[in-house]
Every structure is written in C-alpha cells, then in structure tokens.
Amino acid sequence: MTYSSSLALGRKTAFAGRNQNGVAFRTQERALGPVSNTVILIVLALVLGMLYLTQVTKTNAYGYQINNLEEQQAQLAATHESLEVEAARSQAVTRIATSDQAKNLVAVAPAETVNQ
C-alpha cells in the first residue's frame, strides 16, 4: 500500500468504493448545550415551585377551616357550661322547697308591729 492509500482507508469518504454500501451511517452523539440545560433547570424549578405553592395553599385553606371549627367548639362549650349553671339554678329552687328541712320549718307571722 502506498502512503496515500493508507491515509484514504483511515478516512470516511463521501463516495462509496468497491463492495461498499452507498450510504454511510454515522452515529452522532447529540448533547444538550449549556443554554438548553439552563432552560430545562429553570422550567423544573418553576414546576416544583408551583407544586409547593399549591400544597401550601391547600394547607392554609384547611387551617382556616380548622380554626373556624375550633372557634365554634369553644362557643358551644361556653354555651354548654352556661346551660348547666342555669339548669342547676332552676333545680335548686325545687329541691329546696321539697327538702325535709324545708318541710320541718314553721311559718312565723309577725306578732306585733312597731309604731313610732
């Protein structure tokens, strides 16, 4: 082989030689450039930010509902306590009137009046 033919074998020529396919397939590795990588990272960060914001918004909405329910529970507890006190007062009068001690009391009428 001559020097020129040995160099020609090392190179891929655009023309097909004898007993060679007419189409040469070359594998080209396609890599993303730095701009594409930056754009993809920014888009991913924005998507993650949106997911975070939706979760925080849902949590806040549930927090407001829980707060309203806790306030309602506190109001109902206060109403329950006041109703218990009122029931005890109303039952106290009837208990005193029907107690054994009240039945043993003697009615006293004023004997004399004081005149000045």
C-alpha positions in Angstrom: 0.0 0.0 0.0 1.1 3.4 -0.7 1.1 6.2 1.7 -1.8 8.0 0.1 -4.0 4.8 0.0 -3.3 4.1 3.7 -4.5 7.6 4.6 -7.5 7.2 2.5 -8.5 4.0 4.3 -8.5 5.8 7.6 -10.9 8.4 6.4 -14.5 8.0 5.6 -15.0 9.2 2.1 -18.2 10.6 0.7 -18.1 8.3 -2.2 -18.7 4.6 -2.0 -15.9 2.4 -3.1 -16.0 -1.0 -4.5 -18.1 -3.5 -2.4 -19.2 -0.8 0.0 -22.7 0.4 0.8 -23.7 3.6 -0.9 -25.0 5.1 2.4 -22.7 5.6 5.4 -24.4 5.7 8.8 -22.6 7.8 11.3 -23.7 8.0 14.9 -23.7 11.4 16.2 -24.0 12.0 19.8 -26.3 14.8 20.5 -25.7 16.6 23.8 -27.6 19.5 25.2 -25.7 22.7 25.3 -25.3 24.9 28.4 -28.3 27.1 27.4 -30.6 24.2 27.0 -29.5 22.8 30.3 -30.2 26.1 32.0 -33.6 26.5 30.4 -34.6 22.9 31.5 -33.4 23.6 35.1 -35.4 26.8 35.2 -38.5 25.1 34.0 -38.1 22.3 36.5 -37.6 24.8 39.3 -40.8 26.7 38.3 -42.8 23.4 38.2 -41.5 22.5 41.6 -42.3 26.0 42.9 -45.9 25.7 41.6 -46.3 22.3 43.2 -45.1 23.8 46.5 -47.4 26.8 46.3 -50.5 24.6 45.6 -49.7 22.4 48.6 -49.2 25.5 50.9 -52.5 27.0 49.6 -54.3 23.8 50.4 -52.8 23.6 53.8 -53.8 27.2 54.5 -57.3 26.6 53.4 -57.6 23.6 55.7 -56.1 25.7 58.5 -58.8 28.3 58.2 -61.5 25.6 58.3 -59.9 24.1 61.4 -59.7 27.5 63.1 -63.4 28.1 62.4 -64.3 24.7 63.8 -62.2 25.3 66.9 -63.9 28.6 67.5 -67.3 27.0 67.1 -66.3 24.3 69.5 -65.2 26.9 72.1 -68.5 28.8 71.7 -70.5 25.6 72.1 -68.5 24.6 75.2 -69.2 28.0 76.8 -72.9 27.7 75.9 -73.0 24.2 77.4 -71.4 25.4 80.7 -73.9 28.3 81.0 -76.8 26.0 80.4 -75.5 23.6 83.1 -75.4 26.5 85.5 -78.9 27.6 84.6 -80.2 24.1 85.0 -78.6 23.8 88.4 -80.2 27.1 89.5 -83.6 26.1 88.3 -83.4 22.7 90.0 -82.1 24.2 93.2 -85.4 26.1 94.0 -87.5 23.0 93.6 -85.0 20.9 95.6 -85.1 23.3 98.5 -88.9 23.5 98.5 -89.2 19.8 98.6 -86.4 19.0 101.1 -87.1 17.5 104.5 -85.6 20.5 106.3 -87.9 22.9 104.4 -90.9 20.8 105.4 -89.9 21.0 109.1 -89.8 24.8 109.2 -92.6 26.6 110.9 -94.2 29.6 109.4 -93.9 32.7 111.5 -96.4 35.6 111.5 -95.4 38.9 112.9 -96.8 39.3 116.4 -96.6 43.0 116.8 -95.9 46.0 114.6 -93.6 48.7 115.8 -95.2 52.2 115.7 -93.3 55.3 116.3 
